[in-house]
């Protein structure tokens, strides 16, 4: 049975009480705490919104209407999540940042100029339907997709 066939069967009036609007935040655990914060701010244009004390190890970055939480695996909050992420045990497969409209060549050149290895632009399906996007990795090895707001 395909997902399309399964969806109508699982939608009941009980489930319809929950109506997702957007992703509020994601949490990335890392051994490269400050370097990862710097990457998201200096390369991807996020802004530090809130930083908790070092013993807690949490910095929250504003990414449009969402937050990206960076957690130090060596601090209290990070230790609660278990072992540090590794190449074969990442935090997540990828997440997608929707960014302002861009010129593909300019964006690719900008990222490469920052030393970021990027993939090719391709037509992919996302929250707004089909659109052009590319993948890159942050300095902790997390896969990020960048797509233009439609």
N, C-alpha and C positions, 0 to 999 in steps of 0.2 A: 504494500500500500504506500503510495507517495505521500509526501507531506501535505500536498494540496488536497488530497482526498481525506487525510486525517484531520486537518484543521476544523472543518465544519462539525466533525463528530466530537471534538473536545470543547468547542465553544458552547457553553451553556449559560443560562442567565446568571449563575453564580460567578462564573469567570468574568463575565462582561462588566462586573462592578469595577474591575481594574482596567483602566484605560491609559496605557503608557503614553506619555507626551514627548519625552526626550531622555537621553542619558544624562543623569545628574553629575556623576563623577566616576572615575576609575581610580584604582589604587595600584601603584607599581612599587614592589619591594626591590631593594637594590643594595649592593655592597659599595656602590659608587655614588653615595648620597649627594654630595655637593656638585660633583661633576654632572650628574643626571639633571639636577635642577638647572645648572648652567646651560646644558644642552637645550632643554625645553624653553628656556627664556631667551637665550642668545640666538639659537638657530630657528626655533619654531614660533617665536614671538609670544610665548606665554608670559604672564606677569605673576610675581609672588603675591598671593593674597593674604596668607596667614602662615606663620611659622610657630610651632609649639616648641617647648624647651628641648634641648639636646637629648635629655634622658628619655624622652618620649619618641623623638625622631620622626616628626611629620612636618612636611611643608606642603601647603596647598597652592597650586598654580591655577590661575584663571585662564581658561581656554574658551573664549566666547561665553556662552551661557552655561558651560560645564566647568568642572574642576578636574584637574589631574593631581592626585595625591601622591607624593613621593615619600616612601617610608624607608628609613634606614634599618636594614635587617639586624644591625648590631645594637639597636636601642630597644626599649621595652615593647613598643608596638610591633616592631619588626620581628622580634624574637617569638612573639605569640603566633606568628604565621609559619613557624617551622624553619627548615633549612633554606638557605639563600637560593634564589633561582640560578639555574645553570643552563648551558647550551642545550642540554637534553631535558631540561625541566623548567621551561620559561614560565613567566607569570600568566601569559595568555597567548593565543595564536597571533592576533593582531587587533588593533583598534583603528578606527578611521576618524581623522580630524577633518571636518568640513571647514574649508577656508574660503576667504574672499576670492572672487574670480581672478584668474591669473593667466599669463602667457606661459605655455608649457616649456618653451625653450628657456625663458628667463628664470622660471622656477627651478628647472633642472640645473642650470648654470649656477644659480645662487647656492643651491644645496651642495653641489660639487665643489664650489669655491670654499665652502665651510668644511670640506673634507668628508662629506657624507656620501656613502655609496648608495646610489639610487637605481631602481629598476626602470623599466620602460613604461610610458603612458599606455594604458589600455582602456577599452570600454568595459566598465564593470557595473553591476547592479548594486545600488545602495538604498538608503532610506528615502531618497528623492527620485528613485528610478535609475535609469541608465545614465552613465556619465563617465567622463575620462578621469582616471586617477593613476597614481603611481605609488609604489611601495618603497620604503626606506627602513633602515634600522637605526635605533637610537644607540647611544654609547654602551648601554647595558644589554644590547642584543634583542630588545623588543621590536617587533615588526609594527610599523606604522603605515597606514594608507592615508594619503592626502587626496581629497577630492574637492572640487569647486562647489560652492553653494549655487543652487539653481534658482 
